[in-house]
Amino acid sequence: MATEGGTKAVVAALLANTGIAITKFIAFALTGASSMLAEAVHSVADAGNQVLLLVGGRRARRKATPEHPFGYGRVRYVFAFIVSIVLFSIGGLFALYEAYHKYEEVHAGHPNELLESDWWWVPIAVLVAAIIMESFSLRTAVIESNHVRGGRSWVQFVRRAKSPELPVILLEDIGALLGLVFALIGVGLALLTDNAYWDVAGTAAIGVLLVVIAVVLAIEMSSLLIGEGAAEENVQKILAAATAGDDIGRVIHLRTLYTGPEELLVAAKLAVRTDQTGEQIAAAINGAEERIRAALPEARHIFLEPDIDRTPAS
């Protein structure tokens, strides 16, 4: 469900950002507003990022090979990390550069196209329309996220989600909406006060916002790339399932690792009784494996080792 919902949210965002980018470029060509150019490039970066997420999802479905025995699930993390780099460089740094460039022009007293153009109303109309379209994209991401979010807060969902698409789209859509608001405030105040520095301020705010979102994404995706274990509630499910039978004393130690967004590796050492035969031990281990799979279907790779419990009796 997370994969299907993520793909739906990515496609919705891709369609919205493509249309928004075109209208923003037209508005910039007519008015020369720097915040419109920053927002247009931001939308292009977002659209490119959504293409990257779709490509990553497709490549992650390749079958396991001897060289990659656990499959290609982590490819989705790689492409999501690339998304953060694109958002930081093409989106954030370009907006900051454009703000600096526009500041130099305004400070030098160059004519300002936005304030002198007969098309001054175009950026306002485009930004309002873009806010409406972006709201629909964010609504889709929120609806699809709610299907898998459970009782977690939004911050917890972004930090703990193992499927990268929905958190990435959520942060991008929120950043896009805030960026549009910053651009609308900057352009609006520039027109009302006849002061182009407001346009510069709006552009700079967009750049700072995108850099912050890109850094957050990079931190979260790098954590997934390094390798994260199962959440505490899933660890408890594994422990309970492993020891549900009378033939397993306790879990001596347990390690978990996500080899992909929906693929969990479970490695554990289980305590068995000293009076059990080899056949009984094998049956106990197989039973524990079946119970773990039933309790947690995403546990695709399970490696269980029997051992004698040497813990001193209390």
Helices and strands as residue ranges (DSSP letters): H 2-31, H 34-59, H 75-86, I 87-93, H 94-107, H 113-116, H 121-149, H 154-160, H 165-193, H 197-226, H 232-242, E 251-260, E 263-272, H 278-295, E 299-308
